[in-house]
């Protein structure tokens, strides 16, 4: 027979033992746990653990902020969001073709091939062109029409800085007498002669702007040299965007596995960043740093898939169609070809505009790795995602572009060097190794506006001058 429960258990309010079905005695432990003194003891212990955790989190938060302050990079929630979006942007902004007739764009837009300049990022662009042509016929002299072409930097300028640019141009020359309208025909990933082909296509449709601005330079060098490394002609469109439209492997099982993995990584990264921001957790430096670390990990995995999918396409049979003419035999020769393509395409574009009575302005964009163009802020170093090939292309190629700019001017091409636009700015402007944010675009607008106003003023007829 079992002994009765100890007195110390009974004094905690334990009920007497009871018999189980097999005749043995059992005791209820739950009653002991419900003892007021034991509850108090557990509550104190729990409070101590919670307080220790909170103290550790506060210490970690203060430590992260102090560490960043020592480095001269005080934590900012808005800067954290910008860094996260910079990491996310390439994942959202690159096309991956799926199947013979349809394309999957990771940001769910419809990228389609174009017969004259490679690809079109949005079919709605055609409707925009139709609207412009119609308006030009109805109100041919209502405003100055300025067409912008170039790569992703130009596209960003046309997207985020149109109103600022138009206002600054009008303010620079009040005698213009009518408003200025900027039309954005730039495309991410474009390089010459794609800008030339875009303008030629628009001219063939009857589009007649007063001025064409070509804002370029980086892509002609970086993407041209990247093509060369991949065994593709430097003058051909960027291989990473062009290859999917010319490879027989697009749509097969392995390709779709890469595409599905990339799409999943993009979704996870997007949900993470915007979930943290929506919850307001990005106000914490600790949460912000951990989120950015995770985003970098997802971005690296996505980049591995991106490299893998294009290596897979490059191995496909019958890929000569998208390799183009034979590339240069050395990197130095390849870079020279890139520079000559930039120069000659601009001369031809200027001639095409002149033939239709249209003014042309060629502007050389700034970029982070052009030596001496800007003091690099520590936050900009953290965001620098430019690979070694692109870095070499800029460091070696930009001085060559400036040399060839003199030849452009000698040939009568109006040229504007914007590479020193950020020379006196030590604050962070770049969102990655290439693109800059709103403030950077506004600095470009400030520099470009007086030049554009002067060109447009020259186009006024005597009856229009005030």
N, C-alpha and C positions, 0 to 999 in steps of 0.2 A: 504494500500500500504506500502511495506517495505521501511525503511529509507535507504538512500544511504550509502555505506560503509564509515567507519570513515577515516579521512584524514591520520591517522597514518598507516593505511593499504595501502592506495593508494601510500604513499611515499615509501613503500617498493617495489613498482613496481607492485602492485596487479592490475590485469585487472578489469575493471568495471564489475558489476554484469551482469549475463545473465539470460534469462528466461528459466525455465525448461518446460517440456511438460505440467505440470499442471498450468502454468502461474505464479508460484512463482519465486522469484529471488534467485539465488545461487551465491556463490563466490568461486573462485579457491584458495584453500589453498596451492596448489603446488607451485604457484608463490611466496608465502611468504617464503616457505622453500628454494627456489632457490635464495633468497636474498643473496648477497655477505657477508654482515655483519653477518647474521644469520649462514651462512655456516662456517664463521670464528669462531663464537662462539661454534658451535657444534664440529668443528675440534679440538679446544682447549680442550673442555671437553673430547672428545674421547682420545686425546693424554694423558691427565692427568690420565684417567682410565687405559689406556694401560701401562703407566709408573708405576702406582701403582701396577698393576698386575705383571709386570716384577720385580719390587723391592721386592714384596712379594715372588716371586719364587726364586730370588737370595738369599733373606734372609733365605728362607726355605732350599735351597741347602747348604748354608754356615752353617746353624744350624745343618743339618744332618751330615755334615762332621766334625764339631766341636764336636758334641755328640759322634761320633765314635772315634775321636781322643782322647777324654778324657778317653774313655774305653780302649784305646790301640789297637783299630781296625781301622786303617786308611782305607778309602774306596778305593777299587780297582775294576775296571770294570771286570778284568779277574777273580777275586775272586767271584764277584757277579754272573758271568756266571757259575762258578764251583758250587756255592751254588744252583743255579737254576737247574742245571743238576743233582745235587745230590737229590734234591726234586723230580725231574722228573724220575730219573732212576728206582725206584721200580715200577712206573706206566707203564714204557715201558718194564720192564723185567720180568713180571710174566705171566704165562700161564693161560688161562681160556678155558677149553674144551667146545665145542659146538657141540651137536649132537653125534651120535653113532660112526662115523668113522672119523670125521674131528675135528680139534682143531683150535680155534682162538687164536693167540698170539697177545697181545695188540701192540707189535712192528711189527706185521705182519709177523713174522717168523713162521715156521711150527714145533711146539712141538708135538712129538708123543710118545706114550707109548713104553717102551722097555721091552722085556720079562725077562731080567736078572738084570737090575739095575734101573728100575723104569721108566725113561723117557729119551728121547734124544731131545736136543734142536734144532737140525738142521739135516735134512736128509743128507745134504752134508757131514756130519761127516763120513758117511759110505764110501763115495768116497775118502775121505782123508785117511782112513784106508787102502782101496784098493791100493791107490798110494804108501803108505808107505811099504806095504807088497811086492808090485812089485819091488820097489827100493831096498829093502833089499835083494831080490833074485838076482838082477842084479849086485849090488855093495855092497856086504855084509860087506866089511871092509873099505869103502870110508870115513866114519866119525863115530864118537861116537854118538850113539842114546840115548837120554835121554827122558823118558816119564814122564810127570807131571800129577798127579791126585790130586783131592781135591774138595773144594767147590768154591764159587764165588771169594774169595781172590786169590786162586790158578789160577782160570780161568783168573782173571785180570792180574796176573803176567805173565801168558803165552801169553796173548794178547798184553800187552803194554811193556813188558820188555824182550822179547825173544832175540832180537839182543844184547842188553846190557849184558844179562846173558852169552850168547855164547862167546862174546868178552872177558868178564872178566874171564871166565873159562880158555880160551886159554892163556890169559896173565898171569894167576896164575901159569901155568905149561907149559912153552914153549916146554918141552920135550914130550908133548903128540903127536906131529907130525902130527896130522890130526884134522880137524875142529870138533866142537861140534854142534849137531842139537837137539834143544829142541822141543818136540812134545806135544802139549797141549791137554790133555784128561780130564781136569777138567770141572766140571759143576756147575753152580750156584745152591745152595740149596742142594748139595750132602753132605752126611755124611756117616760114616762107618755103615754097611759094603758095601756101594755102591762103594767106591774106590776099595775095594777088588774084588768086582764083575766085575768092569770095567777091571781090570788087568787080571782076570781069563778069561774073554771073549776074550780079545786081545791075550792072550797066546793060547787059543783054536783055534784061527785063524792062529796061526803060527808066530805071532809078537814076536820078540826077541830083545828088546832094551838092551843096555849095563847097563843102570841104570834106576830105577824107583824112582821118588821123590814123596812122599806123604806129601803135605803141608795142614795141617788141624788143628782142635782143637775147633774152635768156634762153628761150626755147630753141632758137636757131643754133645755139652753141651746145647746150646741155643735151637736148634730145637728138640733135644731129650726131654728136659723139657717142651717145648711148646706142643709136642705130648702128654706128660703125662697129662698136664692140660686139654687137649681136650679129654681125655679118650682113647688115642691111644698108642700102644706099643712104648716105647722109642727107640727101635732098628729099628722100621719101618722107611721107608723114611719120609721126612717132610710132615706132613699131608696137609699143604696148597697146596702142589704141587701134592701129590699122590691122595687125595680124589676125585678130578674131574674125575679120570680114573676109580673109583670104585663105584660111586654113581648112583642110578637109576634116580635121579632128574636132571642129566645133560641134558640140551636141552629142559626142559619144560619152560612154559611161564614165571614163576617167575625168574627162573635162567637166562633166556635170557634178562629179564628186568634189572637185576643186571649187566650183561655183557655189555649191550648196554650203560647203564649209565656210567660204568667205562671207556668204550671206548670213550664216548663223553667227559668226564672229562679229559682224557689223551690228546685228540686232542686239547682241549681248552688250557690246560697248555702248551703243546708243541708249539702251534701257538703263545701264549703270549710271552713265553721266547725267542724263536728264531726270532719273529717279532721285539721285542725290541732290540735284539742284532743286527739284520740285519740293523735296522735303525740307529744304533749307539747311541740310547738313553740310553743304559746302562752305558755310560760314566758319566751320571748324577747320583750323589748319591741319590737324591730325587726320581728319576724315578726307580733307582735300588731297593731302599728300598720298594717302593710301589709295584713294580713287585714281589719281594720276598714275601711280605705279601699276595698278591693275589695267588701266587703259593702255599703258605702254606695252604690257605683256600681250594684251589682245591684239594691239596693232602689230606687234612683231609676228604673232602667229598668222595674222591676216597677210602680212607682207611675204611671209614664207609661201603661203598659198598663191599669192599674186605672182611671185617669181616662178613658182612651180608650174602654174598654168601656162605661162608664156614660154618657159623652157619646153614644156610638153608640145606646145604649138610649133615651136621652132624645129622640133624633130620630125614633124609630119612630112610625108612625101609630097612632091609637087608644090613646094612652097616658094618656088622662084618668082611667082607672080607678085608676091608681096615683099620679096627681097630687093627687087629692082635692079638697076645697073650695078656693075661691080663697084664695091666701095674702095676707098683708098687703101694703099698698102702699108701706111704707117699712121700713127696717131697725129703726128705733126701735119701730115698731108691732109688727113681727114678734117682737122680743125681749120686748115686753110680753106678747104672746100666749103665748110659751114659758113665761114666769114664771107667768101665770095658769093655764095648763094644769097646771104642776107643783103649784100650790097647790090647785086645784079637784079634781084627781085624788086628792090625798092626803086631802082632806076626805071624798070619796066612799069611798075605801078604808077610812078610819077608821069611817065609818058602816056599811059592809058587815061589818066585823069585829065592831062592837058588836052588830049584829043577831043575830049567832051566838054572842055571849058570848066573843069573842076579843079579847085585848089587841092594841094596835097601837102601834108606835114608828116615827116617821119620823126618820131620821138624814141629815144633809147631809154628803156626803163632802168631804174636802179635795182640792185640786188645785193644781198648781204655779203656775199663772198667776193665782191669786187673790191679789192684792197684799197683802203682809204676812203671808201664811200660813206662809211658811218662807224662811229664808235659802237661796238657791239655790247649791249646790256646783258648781264648774267641771265635774265629771263629769256632773252633771245637765244642764248647758247643752249638752254634747256630745250627749246622748241626746234632746234636745228635738225631737220630730218634729211638734209641734202646728202646724197651719197658721194663717194669719192670721185666717180666719173663726172658728175655734175660740177663738183667743186673744182676739179682740174679744168673743166671746160670754161668756167667763169674766170678763174684766176689767169689762165693763159689767153683766153679768147677776148675778154672785154677790152684790153689794151689794143688788140687788133681791130676791133669794131670802131674804136675811137679814131684809129689811123685811117680806116676806110671812110669814116664820116667826112673827112676832108675831100675825098674823091666824090662823094655824093654832092657836097656843096659846090665843088668845081663843075659838076654836071648840071647844076641848077636846081637840085633838090633842096627844099627847105628842111633843115634838120635842127632838132632841139635835143641837146644832151641833158638828160635828167639824172644822170648817175650820181651827181653830187647833191641831189635834192635833200638828202638826209645828213649831209656831212657835218652839220653843227648840232645834230640832235643826239644826245646821249640817252634819252629815255627810250623804253622799248616800243618799237613800231612794228617789227616783223612778228607774224604769227607762226611762221616756220622759216626755213632757210631761204624762202623765195617770196611768199605772199605777205602783204602787210594789211593792217586793219584800216578802219575808217580814218583815223588821223593821218596815216600815211597817204591815203588817196586824196585827202584834202590838201596836203602839201603839194602833191602833184598838180591838183587843180589850180592852186595858187600860182604855181610856176607857169603852167600852160596857158592860163586864161588871157594874159596880156598879148601873148604871141598870136593866139587864135583870134582875139578881137582885132588885132592889126590886120590879119589876113582877110577877115570878113569885111572890114572897113574898106579895104582896097577893092572889094568886089561891088561896092555900092555904085550905082549909076549916078551921074551928075544930078539927076532929078531927085534921087533918093537922099543925097547928102544934106545934112542939116547944118 
